[in-house]
């Protein structure tokens, strides 16, 4: 039987924490459930999922549809698209059956790449390998979640680049229905017409537009600020996410930065899976550039962004004495420097 391999290459970097990764998780469940009731897809479709942050990981190997169950998506630091592409190509070599003189191999693999940011690694070698050996034999659809991605980077590996402009629950729901419809149409095409060209569904009624590369220009990345914190009470880890906003309160802009990063929220994470997918690289940002302080998502302490002398971010409540869960230093909470302090941030 000739299989139709479907790969999902998913950005699970820090900036995806919160609603985006939750919607991707729910969307994958919706796709699989819908495809299982389609006779053409059930007969031909095999699915694999690769996640990438600072590192890449095969979360689910190529599996026939009726046996496939979407994995839980982790979060990591960094956006190593190059490593993600390397993991994709390695698995294609390992799992996709090639045509020989004796028998026909699998249909042309379809890859859906979901990302919300720009690469933080050196991706040139991976892109070159892709273009030289895989691009003609695969269909890659790159989807920018939000408008922070430099589409000229994605244009180096595919001509099919789509922009999901809105990232609310309804927009995500319509988007994943579109992905499902595209897979169904393609599976029908390979079964009835013996054609392995991807058949993308119409985007009518969806906040999804195809990027015209003739009009594409380099854009400034809005970026995110993501802080890695540790709960003083439970010793569990969490991420605090800020996004660059132009509607920061006027008083804050006058006192601090003209354009600041505004709080999105704080989210608990699994320490081991985060470390396994993170590149380990960090940078600094001054605290005056961040507006808003959340409570701890692990224990409810009032302040989740307190910085120890060791540089670690942790939470504090109403207790007089506090202990840094990173280094064990004990002491009282002091006043912040009017000029702010440098805080360690992830790559986003």
Phi and psi restraints in degrees (value plus and minus 20) as a CYANA .aco file:
   2 UNK   PHI    -103.3   -63.3
   2 UNK   PSI     108.0   148.0
   3 UNK   PHI    -117.0   -77.0
   3 UNK   PSI     134.5   174.5
   4 UNK   PHI    -129.0   -89.0
   4 UNK   PSI      77.6   117.6
   5 UNK   PHI     -95.1   -55.1
   5 UNK   PSI     108.5   148.5
   6 UNK   PHI    -137.7   -97.7
   6 UNK   PSI      98.2   138.2
   7 UNK   PHI    -128.0   -88.0
   7 UNK   PSI     116.7   156.7
   8 UNK   PHI    -130.9   -90.9
   8 UNK   PSI      94.6   134.6
   9 UNK   PHI    -124.3   -84.3
   9 UNK   PSI      85.5   125.5
  10 UNK   PHI    -134.4   -94.4
  10 UNK   PSI     106.8   146.8
  11 UNK   PHI     -91.8   -51.8
  11 UNK   PSI      98.4   138.4
  12 UNK   PHI    -139.8   -99.8
  12 UNK   PSI      14.9    54.9
  13 UNK   PHI     -90.9   -50.9
  13 UNK   PSI     150.9   190.9
  14 UNK   PHI     -75.0   -35.0
  14 UNK   PSI     -56.1   -16.1
  15 UNK   PHI     -88.9   -48.9
  15 UNK   PSI     -31.9     8.1
  16 UNK   PHI    -107.2   -67.2
  16 UNK   PSI     -23.9    16.1
  17 UNK   PHI     -83.6   -43.6
  17 UNK   PSI     126.7   166.7
  18 UNK   PHI      74.2   114.2
  18 UNK   PSI    -159.2  -119.2
  19 UNK   PHI     -75.9   -35.9
  19 UNK   PSI     -65.2   -25.2
  20 UNK   PHI     -76.7   -36.7
  20 UNK   PSI     -69.1   -29.1
  21 UNK   PHI     -91.3   -51.3
  21 UNK   PSI     -51.3   -11.3
  22 UNK   PHI     -85.1   -45.1
  22 UNK   PSI     -60.2   -20.2
  23 UNK   PHI     -89.4   -49.4
  23 UNK   PSI     -56.8   -16.8
  24 UNK   PHI     -83.9   -43.9
  24 UNK   PSI     -62.4   -22.4
  25 UNK   PHI     -79.1   -39.1
  25 UNK   PSI     -68.6   -28.6
  26 UNK   PHI     -86.3   -46.3
  26 UNK   PSI     -59.1   -19.1
  27 UNK   PHI     -82.4   -42.4
  27 UNK   PSI     -58.6   -18.6
  28 UNK   PHI     -84.7   -44.7
  28 UNK   PSI     -58.9   -18.9
  29 UNK   PHI     -83.0   -43.0
  29 UNK   PSI     -61.8   -21.8
  30 UNK   PHI     -83.0   -43.0
  30 UNK   PSI     -63.5   -23.5
  31 UNK   PHI     -79.0   -39.0
  31 UNK   PSI     -69.7   -29.7
  32 UNK   PHI     -84.3   -44.3
  32 UNK   PSI     -63.1   -23.1
  33 UNK   PHI     -82.1   -42.1
  33 UNK   PSI     -61.1   -21.1
  34 UNK   PHI     -90.2   -50.2
  34 UNK   PSI     -59.4   -19.4
  35 UNK   PHI     -88.6   -48.6
  35 UNK   PSI     -49.8    -9.8
  36 UNK   PHI     -86.6   -46.6
  36 UNK   PSI     -39.3     0.7
  37 UNK   PHI    -119.3   -79.3
  37 UNK   PSI     -15.1    24.9
  38 UNK   PHI    -120.5   -80.5
  38 UNK   PSI      99.7   139.7
  39 UNK   PHI     -83.9   -43.9
  39 UNK   PSI     -55.5   -15.5
  40 UNK   PHI     -88.6   -48.6
  40 UNK   PSI     -65.4   -25.4
  41 UNK   PHI     -84.8   -44.8
  41 UNK   PSI     -61.4   -21.4
  42 UNK   PHI     -82.0   -42.0
  42 UNK   PSI     -50.3   -10.3
  43 UNK   PHI    -101.3   -61.3
  43 UNK   PSI     -50.9   -10.9
  44 UNK   PHI    -137.2   -97.2
  44 UNK   PSI     -49.4    -9.4
  45 UNK   PHI     -98.9   -58.9
  45 UNK   PSI     111.3   151.3
  46 UNK   PHI    -142.1  -102.1
  46 UNK   PSI     119.9   159.9
  47 UNK   PHI    -142.6  -102.6
  47 UNK   PSI     120.9   160.9
  48 UNK   PHI    -157.4  -117.4
  48 UNK   PSI     130.9   170.9
  49 UNK   PHI    -148.8  -108.8
  49 UNK   PSI     108.5   148.5
  50 UNK   PHI    -140.7  -100.7
  50 UNK   PSI     108.0   148.0
  51 UNK   PHI    -125.6   -85.6
  51 UNK   PSI     123.9   163.9
  52 UNK   PHI    -159.2  -119.2
  52 UNK   PSI     119.1   159.1
  53 UNK   PHI    -154.7  -114.7
  53 UNK   PSI    -136.6   -96.6
  54 UNK   PHI     -91.1   -51.1
  54 UNK   PSI     -43.0    -3.0
  55 UNK   PHI    -152.9  -112.9
  55 UNK   PSI     153.4   193.4
  56 UNK   PHI    -139.9   -99.9
  56 UNK   PSI     131.9   171.9
  57 UNK   PHI    -169.1  -129.1
  57 UNK   PSI     115.3   155.3
  58 UNK   PHI     -98.7   -58.7
  58 UNK   PSI      86.3   126.3
  59 UNK   PHI    -101.3   -61.3
  59 UNK   PSI     -53.2   -13.2
  60 UNK   PHI    -165.6  -125.6
  60 UNK   PSI      99.7   139.7
  61 UNK   PHI     -90.2   -50.2
  61 UNK   PSI     146.7   186.7
  62 UNK   PHI     -79.7   -39.7
  62 UNK   PSI      95.8   135.8
  63 UNK   PHI    -154.3  -114.3
  63 UNK   PSI     120.6   160.6
  64 UNK   PHI     -82.2   -42.2
  64 UNK   PSI     129.1   169.1
  65 UNK   PHI     -76.8   -36.8
  65 UNK   PSI     -65.4   -25.4
  66 UNK   PHI     -90.4   -50.4
  66 UNK   PSI     -35.0     5.0
  67 UNK   PHI    -120.6   -80.6
  67 UNK   PSI     -23.5    16.5
  68 UNK   PHI    -107.1   -67.1
  68 UNK   PSI     113.2   153.2
  69 UNK   PHI    -148.7  -108.7
  69 UNK   PSI     104.0   144.0
  70 UNK   PHI     -79.3   -39.3
  70 UNK   PSI     113.8   153.8
  71 UNK   PHI     -98.4   -58.4
  71 UNK   PSI     149.8   189.8
  72 UNK   PHI    -101.2   -61.2
  72 UNK   PSI     110.8   150.8
  73 UNK   PHI    -104.2   -64.2
  73 UNK   PSI     106.6   146.6
  74 UNK   PHI    -106.2   -66.2
  74 UNK   PSI    -197.1  -157.1
  75 UNK   PHI    -148.6  -108.6
  75 UNK   PSI     120.7   160.7
  76 UNK   PHI    -157.9  -117.9
  76 UNK   PSI     152.4   192.4
  77 UNK   PHI    -118.8   -78.8
  77 UNK   PSI     112.3   152.3
  78 UNK   PHI      81.4   121.4
  78 UNK   PSI     144.3   184.3
  79 UNK   PHI    -152.8  -112.8
  79 UNK   PSI      55.3    95.3
  80 UNK   PHI    -107.8   -67.8
  80 UNK   PSI      59.3    99.3
  81 UNK   PHI     -83.4   -43.4
  81 UNK   PSI     -54.4   -14.4
  82 UNK   PHI     -79.3   -39.3
  82 UNK   PSI     -64.7   -24.7
  83 UNK   PHI     -86.1   -46.1
  83 UNK   PSI     -56.8   -16.8
  84 UNK   PHI     -81.7   -41.7
  84 UNK   PSI     -63.4   -23.4
  85 UNK   PHI     -85.8   -45.8
  85 UNK   PSI     -58.7   -18.7
  86 UNK   PHI     -81.8   -41.8
  86 UNK   PSI     -63.7   -23.7
  87 UNK   PHI     -83.3   -43.3
  87 UNK   PSI     -59.0   -19.0
  88 UNK   PHI     -82.4   -42.4
  88 UNK   PSI     -70.3   -30.3
  89 UNK   PHI     -84.6   -44.6
  89 UNK   PSI     -58.8   -18.8
  90 UNK   PHI     -82.5   -42.5
  90 UNK   PSI     -58.6   -18.6
  91 UNK   PHI     -95.1   -55.1
  91 UNK   PSI     -52.7   -12.7
  92 UNK   PHI     -80.5   -40.5
  92 UNK   PSI     -64.2   -24.2
  93 UNK   PHI     -80.2   -40.2
  93 UNK   PSI     -57.9   -17.9
  94 UNK   PHI    -101.9   -61.9
  94 UNK   PSI     -56.1   -16.1
  95 UNK   PHI    -131.6   -91.6
  95 UNK   PSI     -46.6    -6.6
  96 UNK   PHI    -107.8   -67.8
  96 UNK   PSI     109.1   149.1
  97 UNK   PHI    -101.3   -61.3
  97 UNK   PSI     107.7   147.7
  98 UNK   PHI    -111.4   -71.4
  98 UNK   PSI     132.9   172.9
  99 UNK   PHI     -92.6   -52.6
  99 UNK   PSI     115.3   155.3
 100 UNK   PHI    -146.2  -106.2
 100 UNK   PSI    -199.3  -159.3
 101 UNK   PHI     -85.9   -45.9
 101 UNK   PSI     -46.1    -6.1
 102 UNK   PHI    -105.8   -65.8
 102 UNK   PSI     -55.4   -15.4
 103 UNK   PHI    -174.5  -134.5
 103 UNK   PSI     138.6   178.6
 104 UNK   PHI    -100.9   -60.9
 104 UNK   PSI     120.2   160.2
 105 UNK   PHI    -106.8   -66.8
 105 UNK   PSI    -183.4  -143.4
 106 UNK   PHI     -88.4   -48.4
 106 UNK   PSI     143.3   183.3
 107 UNK   PHI     -88.5   -48.5
 107 UNK   PSI     146.3   186.3
 108 UNK   PHI     -79.7   -39.7
 108 UNK   PSI     103.9   143.9
 109 UNK   PHI     -82.0   -42.0
 109 UNK   PSI     124.3   164.3
 110 UNK   PHI    -131.8   -91.8
 110 UNK   PSI     110.2   150.2
 111 UNK   PHI    -139.9   -99.9
 111 UNK   PSI     106.1   146.1
 112 UNK   PHI    -125.0   -85.0
 112 UNK   PSI      94.0   134.0
 113 UNK   PHI    -120.1   -80.1
 113 UNK   PSI     100.1   140.1
 114 UNK   PHI    -129.5   -89.5
 114 UNK   PSI     104.3   144.3
 115 UNK   PHI    -169.2  -129.2
 115 UNK   PSI     132.2   172.2
 116 UNK   PHI    -141.9  -101.9
 116 UNK   PSI     -12.2    27.8
 117 UNK   PHI    -170.1  -130.1
 117 UNK   PSI    -194.0  -154.0
 118 UNK   PHI    -120.3   -80.3
 118 UNK   PSI     130.6   170.6
 119 UNK   PHI     -80.0   -40.0
 119 UNK   PSI     123.5   163.5
 120 UNK   PHI    -130.3   -90.3
 120 UNK   PSI     -16.2    23.8
 121 UNK   PHI    -134.7   -94.7
 121 UNK   PSI     156.1   196.1
 122 UNK   PHI    -107.0   -67.0
 122 UNK   PSI      82.6   122.6
 123 UNK   PHI    -117.3   -77.3
 123 UNK   PSI     -18.3    21.7
 124 UNK   PHI     -80.0   -40.0
 124 UNK   PSI     -64.7   -24.7
 125 UNK   PHI     -85.1   -45.1
 125 UNK   PSI     -60.7   -20.7
 126 UNK   PHI     -86.0   -46.0
 126 UNK   PSI     -62.4   -22.4
 127 UNK   PHI     -83.4   -43.4
 127 UNK   PSI     -59.9   -19.9
 128 UNK   PHI     -85.0   -45.0
 128 UNK   PSI     -63.9   -23.9
 129 UNK   PHI     -81.0   -41.0
 129 UNK   PSI     -62.8   -22.8
 130 UNK   PHI     -80.2   -40.2
 130 UNK   PSI     -70.4   -30.4
 131 UNK   PHI     -86.1   -46.1
 131 UNK   PSI     -52.7   -12.7
 132 UNK   PHI     -99.6   -59.6
 132 UNK   PSI     -54.3   -14.3
 133 UNK   PHI    -141.3  -101.3
 133 UNK   PSI     -39.7     0.3
 134 UNK   PHI    -142.4  -102.4
 134 UNK   PSI     -49.3    -9.3
 135 UNK   PHI     -78.0   -38.0
 135 UNK   PSI     -61.4   -21.4
 136 UNK   PHI     -91.1   -51.1
 136 UNK   PSI     -39.3     0.7
 137 UNK   PHI    -128.2   -88.2
 137 UNK   PSI     -12.3    27.7
 138 UNK   PHI    -158.2  -118.2
 138 UNK   PSI     141.4   181.4
 139 UNK   PHI    -136.3   -96.3
 139 UNK   PSI      92.7   132.7
 140 UNK   PHI    -129.3   -89.3
 140 UNK   PSI     101.7   141.7
 141 UNK   PHI    -132.4   -92.4
 141 UNK   PSI      94.9   134.9
 142 UNK   PHI    -118.7   -78.7
 142 UNK   PSI     110.6   150.6
 143 UNK   PHI    -139.6   -99.6
 143 UNK   PSI     100.1   140.1
 144 UNK   PHI    -106.9   -66.9
 144 UNK   PSI      97.3   137.3
 145 UNK   PHI    -107.8   -67.8
 145 UNK   PSI      86.1   126.1
 146 UNK   PHI      64.8   104.8
 146 UNK   PSI    -197.1  -157.1
 147 UNK   PHI    -132.9   -92.9
 147 UNK   PSI       9.4    49.4
 148 UNK   PHI    -110.6   -70.6
 148 UNK   PSI     -28.8    11.2
 149 UNK   PHI    -105.0   -65.0
 149 UNK   PSI     116.7   156.7
 150 UNK   PHI     -99.8   -59.8
 150 UNK   PSI      85.7   125.7
 151 UNK   PHI     -86.5   -46.5
 151 UNK   PSI     -40.5    -0.5
 152 UNK   PHI     -87.3   -47.3
 152 UNK   PSI     -46.9    -6.9
 153 UNK   PHI     -88.2   -48.2
 153 UNK   PSI     -66.8   -26.8
 154 UNK   PHI     -86.4   -46.4
 154 UNK   PSI     -49.1    -9.1
 155 UNK   PHI     -85.1   -45.1
 155 UNK   PSI     -35.7     4.3
 156 UNK   PHI     -92.9   -52.9
 156 UNK   PSI     -35.8     4.2
 157 UNK   PHI    -143.1  -103.1
 157 UNK   PSI     -30.4     9.6
 158 UNK   PHI    -180.3  -140.3
 158 UNK   PSI     134.0   174.0
 159 UNK   PHI    -115.8   -75.8
 159 UNK   PSI     -31.1     8.9
 160 UNK   PHI    -117.8   -77.8
 160 UNK   PSI      72.3   112.3
 161 UNK   PHI    -141.4  -101.4
 161 UNK   PSI     105.4   145.4
 162 UNK   PHI    -139.8   -99.8
 162 UNK   PSI     125.0   165.0
 163 UNK   PHI    -133.2   -93.2
 163 UNK   PSI      96.1   136.1
 164 UNK   PHI    -109.3   -69.3
 164 UNK   PSI      78.1   118.1
 165 UNK   PHI     -92.1   -52.1
 165 UNK   PSI     -56.9   -16.9
 166 UNK   PHI    -127.7   -87.7
 166 UNK   PSI     122.5   162.5
 167 UNK   PHI    -141.5  -101.5
 167 UNK   PSI       9.4    49.4
 168 UNK   PHI    -101.3   -61.3
 168 UNK   PSI     150.9   190.9
 169 UNK   PHI     -80.3   -40.3
 169 UNK   PSI     -60.5   -20.5
 170 UNK   PHI     -85.7   -45.7
 170 UNK   PSI     -62.0   -22.0
 171 UNK   PHI     -84.6   -44.6
 171 UNK   PSI     -62.0   -22.0
 172 UNK   PHI     -82.3   -42.3
 172 UNK   PSI     -61.7   -21.7
 173 UNK   PHI     -80.9   -40.9
 173 UNK   PSI     -66.1   -26.1
 174 UNK   PHI     -85.7   -45.7
 174 UNK   PSI     -56.9   -16.9
 175 UNK   PHI     -83.2   -43.2
 175 UNK   PSI     -65.4   -25.4
 176 UNK   PHI     -91.8   -51.8
 176 UNK   PSI     -46.2    -6.2
 177 UNK   PHI     -86.7   -46.7
 177 UNK   PSI     -56.4   -16.4
 178 UNK   PHI     -85.6   -45.6
 178 UNK   PSI     -62.8   -22.8
 179 UNK   PHI     -79.0   -39.0
 179 UNK   PSI     -65.7   -25.7
 180 UNK   PHI     -80.1   -40.1
 180 UNK   PSI     -65.5   -25.5
 181 UNK   PHI     -82.5   -42.5
 181 UNK   PSI     -57.6   -17.6
 182 UNK   PHI     -85.8   -45.8
 182 UNK   PSI     -60.6   -20.6
 183 UNK   PHI     -87.6   -47.6
 183 UNK   PSI     -62.3   -22.3
 184 UNK   PHI     -80.7   -40.7
 184 UNK   PSI     -65.4   -25.4
 185 UNK   PHI     -83.1   -43.1
 185 UNK   PSI     -61.4   -21.4
 186 UNK   PHI     -88.1   -48.1
 186 UNK   PSI     -60.8   -20.8
 187 UNK   PHI     -84.4   -44.4
 187 UNK   PSI     -55.5   -15.5
 188 UNK   PHI     -86.8   -46.8
 188 UNK   PSI     -58.8   -18.8
 189 UNK   PHI     -84.6   -44.6
 189 UNK   PSI     -63.0   -23.0
 190 UNK   PHI     -89.5   -49.5
 190 UNK   PSI     -49.8    -9.8
 191 UNK   PHI     -98.2   -58.2
 191 UNK   PSI     -61.4   -21.4
 192 UNK   PHI    -117.4   -77.4
 192 UNK   PSI     -56.1   -16.1
 193 UNK   PHI    -128.8   -88.8
 193 UNK   PSI     -23.4    16.6
 194 UNK   PHI      38.6    78.6
 194 UNK   PSI      13.6    53.6
 195 UNK   PHI    -135.8   -95.8
 195 UNK   PSI     112.1   152.1
 196 UNK   PHI    -126.4   -86.4
 196 UNK   PSI      -1.9    38.1
 197 UNK   PHI     -97.1   -57.1
 197 UNK   PSI     119.1   159.1
 198 UNK   PHI     -87.0   -47.0
 198 UNK   PSI     120.0   160.0
 199 UNK   PHI    -135.4   -95.4
 199 UNK   PSI      74.3   114.3
 200 UNK   PHI     -95.7   -55.7
 200 UNK   PSI     117.1   157.1
 201 UNK   PHI     -92.2   -52.2
 201 UNK   PSI     138.3   178.3
 202 UNK   PHI     -82.4   -42.4
 202 UNK   PSI     128.4   168.4
 203 UNK   PHI    -121.0   -81.0
 203 UNK   PSI      -4.4    35.6
 204 UNK   PHI     -79.6   -39.6
 204 UNK   PSI     111.1   151.1
 205 UNK   PHI      60.9   100.9
 205 UNK   PSI     -12.3    27.7
 206 UNK   PHI    -139.7   -99.7
 206 UNK   PSI     122.8   162.8
 207 UNK   PHI     -97.8   -57.8
 207 UNK   PSI      36.4    76.4
 208 UNK   PHI    -153.0  -113.0
 208 UNK   PSI     102.9   142.9
 209 UNK   PHI    -150.3  -110.3
 209 UNK   PSI     123.3   163.3
 210 UNK   PHI     -99.3   -59.3
 210 UNK   PSI     114.3   154.3
 211 UNK   PHI     -97.3   -57.3
 211 UNK   PSI     108.5   148.5
 212 UNK   PHI    -106.7   -66.7
 212 UNK   PSI      84.3   124.3
 213 UNK   PHI     -86.2   -46.2
 213 UNK   PSI     -38.9     1.1
 214 UNK   PHI     -88.9   -48.9
 214 UNK   PSI     -44.4    -4.4
 215 UNK   PHI    -124.6   -84.6
 215 UNK   PSI     -21.2    18.8
 216 UNK   PHI     -89.3   -49.3
 216 UNK   PSI     119.0   159.0
 217 UNK   PHI    -152.2  -112.2
 217 UNK   PSI     132.7   172.7
 218 UNK   PHI     -77.8   -37.8
 218 UNK   PSI     115.0   155.0
 219 UNK   PHI    -140.1  -100.1
 219 UNK   PSI     136.0   176.0
 220 UNK   PHI    -101.0   -61.0
 220 UNK   PSI     106.2   146.2
 221 UNK   PHI     -91.0   -51.0
 221 UNK   PSI     102.4   142.4
 222 UNK   PHI     -81.0   -41.0
 222 UNK   PSI     -59.7   -19.7
 223 UNK   PHI      47.3    87.3
 223 UNK   PSI     147.8   187.8
 224 UNK   PHI    -149.3  -109.3
 224 UNK   PSI     138.4   178.4
 225 UNK   PHI    -133.5   -93.5
 225 UNK   PSI     103.5   143.5
 226 UNK   PHI    -146.4  -106.4
 226 UNK   PSI     103.3   143.3
 227 UNK   PHI    -124.8   -84.8
 227 UNK   PSI     118.3   158.3
 228 UNK   PHI    -118.5   -78.5
 228 UNK   PSI      90.9   130.9
 229 UNK   PHI    -131.9   -91.9
 229 UNK   PSI     145.4   185.4
 230 UNK   PHI    -153.7  -113.7
 230 UNK   PSI     111.7   151.7
 231 UNK   PHI     -90.8   -50.8
 231 UNK   PSI     109.4   149.4
 232 UNK   PHI     -88.4   -48.4
 232 UNK   PSI     -52.3   -12.3
 233 UNK   PHI    -103.7   -63.7
 233 UNK   PSI     -66.4   -26.4
 234 UNK   PHI    -120.8   -80.8
 234 UNK   PSI     -35.0     5.0
 235 UNK   PHI      46.6    86.6
 235 UNK   PSI      -5.0    35.0
 236 UNK   PHI    -106.3   -66.3
 236 UNK   PSI     137.4   177.4
 237 UNK   PHI    -116.7   -76.7
 237 UNK   PSI     137.2   177.2
 238 UNK   PHI    -172.0  -132.0
 238 UNK   PSI     143.5   183.5
 239 UNK   PHI    -137.0   -97.0
 239 UNK   PSI     119.7   159.7
 240 UNK   PHI    -130.8   -90.8
 240 UNK   PSI     103.1   143.1
 241 UNK   PHI    -131.2   -91.2
 241 UNK   PSI     109.5   149.5
 242 UNK   PHI    -141.6  -101.6
 242 UNK   PSI     130.6   170.6
 243 UNK   PHI    -148.2  -108.2
 243 UNK   PSI     127.5   167.5
 244 UNK   PHI     -89.4   -49.4
 244 UNK   PSI     106.8   146.8
 245 UNK   PHI    -152.0  -112.0
 245 UNK   PSI     128.4   168.4
 246 UNK   PHI    -118.2   -78.2
 246 UNK   PSI     -26.1    13.9
 247 UNK   PHI    -123.3   -83.3
 247 UNK   PSI       8.5    48.5
 248 UNK   PHI     -82.3   -42.3
 248 UNK   PSI     121.5   161.5
 249 UNK   PHI     -70.5   -30.5
 249 UNK   PSI     119.3   159.3
 250 UNK   PHI     -76.0   -36.0
 250 UNK   PSI     -62.8   -22.8
 251 UNK   PHI     -81.0   -41.0
 251 UNK   PSI     -58.8   -18.8
 252 UNK   PHI     -88.0   -48.0
 252 UNK   PSI     -60.4   -20.4
 253 UNK   PHI     -85.1   -45.1
 253 UNK   PSI     -58.1   -18.1
 254 UNK   PHI     -86.5   -46.5
 254 UNK   PSI     -60.5   -20.5
 255 UNK   PHI     -99.3   -59.3
 255 UNK   PSI     -49.3    -9.3
 256 UNK   PHI    -148.1  -108.1
 256 UNK   PSI    -130.0   -90.0
 257 UNK   PHI    -119.5   -79.5
 257 UNK   PSI     121.7   161.7
 258 UNK   PHI     -84.5   -44.5
 258 UNK   PSI     -53.5   -13.5
 259 UNK   PHI    -148.9  -108.9
 259 UNK   PSI      96.9   136.9
 260 UNK   PHI    -135.9   -95.9
 260 UNK   PSI     148.8   188.8
 261 UNK   PHI    -115.3   -75.3
 261 UNK   PSI     106.0   146.0
 262 UNK   PHI    -125.0   -85.0
 262 UNK   PSI     124.7   164.7
 263 UNK   PHI     -80.8   -40.8
 263 UNK   PSI     114.3   154.3
 264 UNK   PHI    -122.2   -82.2
 264 UNK   PSI     -67.0   -27.0
 265 UNK   PHI     146.1   186.1
 265 UNK   PSI     158.8   198.8
 266 UNK   PHI    -145.4  -105.4
 266 UNK   PSI     120.2   160.2
 267 UNK   PHI    -160.2  -120.2
 267 UNK   PSI     111.6   151.6
 268 UNK   PHI     -89.0   -49.0
 268 UNK   PSI     126.8   166.8
 269 UNK   PHI    -155.3  -115.3
 269 UNK   PSI     142.4   182.4
 270 UNK   PHI    -107.7   -67.7
 270 UNK   PSI     101.3   141.3
 271 UNK   PHI     -81.8   -41.8
 271 UNK   PSI     -63.9   -23.9
 272 UNK   PHI     -88.5   -48.5
 272 UNK   PSI     -65.0   -25.0
 273 UNK   PHI     -89.1   -49.1
 273 UNK   PSI     -53.1   -13.1
 274 UNK   PHI     -84.8   -44.8
 274 UNK   PSI     -65.6   -25.6
 275 UNK   PHI     -85.1   -45.1
 275 UNK   PSI     -57.0   -17.0
 276 UNK   PHI     -86.7   -46.7
 276 UNK   PSI     -47.8    -7.8
 277 UNK   PHI    -126.3   -86.3
 277 UNK   PSI     -13.4    26.6
 278 UNK   PHI    -120.3   -80.3
 278 UNK   PSI     126.6   166.6
 279 UNK   PHI     -99.3   -59.3
 279 UNK   PSI     -39.1     0.9
 280 UNK   PHI      69.5   109.5
 280 UNK   PSI     -25.2    14.8
 281 UNK   PHI    -106.2   -66.2
 281 UNK   PSI     124.7   164.7
 282 UNK   PHI    -158.1  -118.1
 282 UNK   PSI     143.8   183.8
 283 UNK   PHI    -161.5  -121.5
 283 UNK   PSI    -196.5  -156.5
 284 UNK   PHI    -141.7  -101.7
 284 UNK   PSI     133.1   173.1
 285 UNK   PHI    -164.8  -124.8
 285 UNK   PSI     123.3   163.3
 286 UNK   PHI     -96.9   -56.9
 286 UNK   PSI     120.0   160.0
 287 UNK   PHI     -83.0   -43.0
 287 UNK   PSI     -40.7    -0.7
 288 UNK   PHI     -90.0   -50.0
 288 UNK   PSI     -32.4     7.6
 289 UNK   PHI    -110.1   -70.1
 289 UNK   PSI     -18.5    21.5
 290 UNK   PHI    -138.9   -98.9
 290 UNK   PSI     111.1   151.1
 291 UNK   PHI    -134.1   -94.1
 291 UNK   PSI     102.0   142.0
 292 UNK   PHI      85.3   125.3
 292 UNK   PSI     118.2   158.2
 293 UNK   PHI    -149.5  -109.5
 293 UNK   PSI     102.4   142.4
 294 UNK   PHI    -106.7   -66.7
 294 UNK   PSI     147.6   187.6
 295 UNK   PHI    -102.6   -62.6
 295 UNK   PSI     144.6   184.6
 296 UNK   PHI     -91.2   -51.2
 296 UNK   PSI     106.8   146.8
 297 UNK   PHI     -95.3   -55.3
 297 UNK   PSI     -28.4    11.6
 298 UNK   PHI    -115.9   -75.9
 298 UNK   PSI     -59.3   -19.3
 299 UNK   PHI    -147.8  -107.8
 299 UNK   PSI     -31.4     8.6
 300 UNK   PHI      68.9   108.9
 300 UNK   PSI     -16.7    23.3
 301 UNK   PHI     -72.7   -32.7
 301 UNK   PSI     127.2   167.2
 302 UNK   PHI     -84.4   -44.4
 302 UNK   PSI     -58.9   -18.9
 303 UNK   PHI    -137.7   -97.7
 303 UNK   PSI     100.0   140.0
 304 UNK   PHI    -120.2   -80.2
 304 UNK   PSI     -23.5    16.5
 305 UNK   PHI    -143.4  -103.4
 305 UNK   PSI      61.1   101.1
 306 UNK   PHI    -138.3   -98.3
 306 UNK   PSI     114.5   154.5
 307 UNK   PHI    -129.2   -89.2
 307 UNK   PSI     104.3   144.3
 308 UNK   PHI    -100.6   -60.6
 308 UNK   PSI     145.9   185.9
 309 UNK   PHI     -80.8   -40.8
 309 UNK   PSI     -45.6    -5.6
 310 UNK   PHI     -97.5   -57.5
 310 UNK   PSI     -29.7    10.3
 311 UNK   PHI      78.8   118.8
 311 UNK   PSI     -29.6    10.4
 312 UNK   PHI     -92.9   -52.9
 312 UNK   PSI     124.2   164.2
 313 UNK   PHI    -119.0   -79.0
 313 UNK   PSI     111.1   151.1
 314 UNK   PHI    -167.5  -127.5
 314 UNK   PSI    -199.7  -159.7
 315 UNK   PHI    -128.5   -88.5
 315 UNK   PSI     133.5   173.5
 316 UNK   PHI    -156.4  -116.4
 316 UNK   PSI     133.4   173.4
 317 UNK   PHI    -136.2   -96.2
 317 UNK   PSI    -148.4  -108.4
 318 UNK   PHI    -119.5   -79.5
 318 UNK   PSI     -20.0    20.0
 319 UNK   PHI     -88.0   -48.0
 319 UNK   PSI     128.8   168.8
 320 UNK   PHI     -94.3   -54.3
 320 UNK   PSI     -66.4   -26.4
 321 UNK   PHI    -120.6   -80.6
 321 UNK   PSI     115.9   155.9
 322 UNK   PHI    -147.3  -107.3
 322 UNK   PSI     131.6   171.6
 323 UNK   PHI    -143.9  -103.9
 323 UNK   PSI     104.9   144.9
 324 UNK   PHI     -88.2   -48.2
 324 UNK   PSI     101.7   141.7
 325 UNK   PHI     -93.4   -53.4
 325 UNK   PSI     -26.3    13.7
 326 UNK   PHI    -107.2   -67.2
 326 UNK   PSI     -67.1   -27.1
 327 UNK   PHI    -139.8   -99.8
 327 UNK   PSI     -30.7     9.3
 328 UNK   PHI      67.0   107.0
 328 UNK   PSI     -19.5    20.5
 329 UNK   PHI     -84.7   -44.7
 329 UNK   PSI     113.4   153.4
 330 UNK   PHI    -130.8   -90.8
 330 UNK   PSI     127.2   167.2
 331 UNK   PHI     151.4   191.4
 331 UNK   PSI    -196.5  -156.5
 332 UNK   PHI    -115.5   -75.5
 332 UNK   PSI     134.1   174.1
 333 UNK   PHI     -90.8   -50.8
 333 UNK   PSI     108.0   148.0
 334 UNK   PHI    -121.2   -81.2
 334 UNK   PSI     152.1   192.1
 335 UNK   PHI     -97.8   -57.8
 335 UNK   PSI     125.5   165.5
 336 UNK   PHI     -94.8   -54.8
 336 UNK   PSI     126.8   166.8
 337 UNK   PHI     -86.4   -46.4
 337 UNK   PSI     113.7   153.7
 338 UNK   PHI     -76.0   -36.0
 338 UNK   PSI     -49.3    -9.3
 339 UNK   PHI    -105.5   -65.5
 339 UNK   PSI     -16.5    23.5
 340 UNK   PHI      61.8   101.8
 340 UNK   PSI     154.0   194.0
 341 UNK   PHI    -152.0  -112.0
 341 UNK   PSI     134.2   174.2
 342 UNK   PHI    -100.1   -60.1
 342 UNK   PSI     109.4   149.4
 343 UNK   PHI    -136.1   -96.1
 343 UNK   PSI     117.8   157.8
 344 UNK   PHI     -93.2   -53.2
 344 UNK   PSI     109.7   149.7
 345 UNK   PHI    -143.2  -103.2
 345 UNK   PSI     138.5   178.5
 346 UNK   PHI    -103.5   -63.5
 346 UNK   PSI     159.4   199.4
 347 UNK   PHI     -98.4   -58.4
 347 UNK   PSI     -37.9     2.1
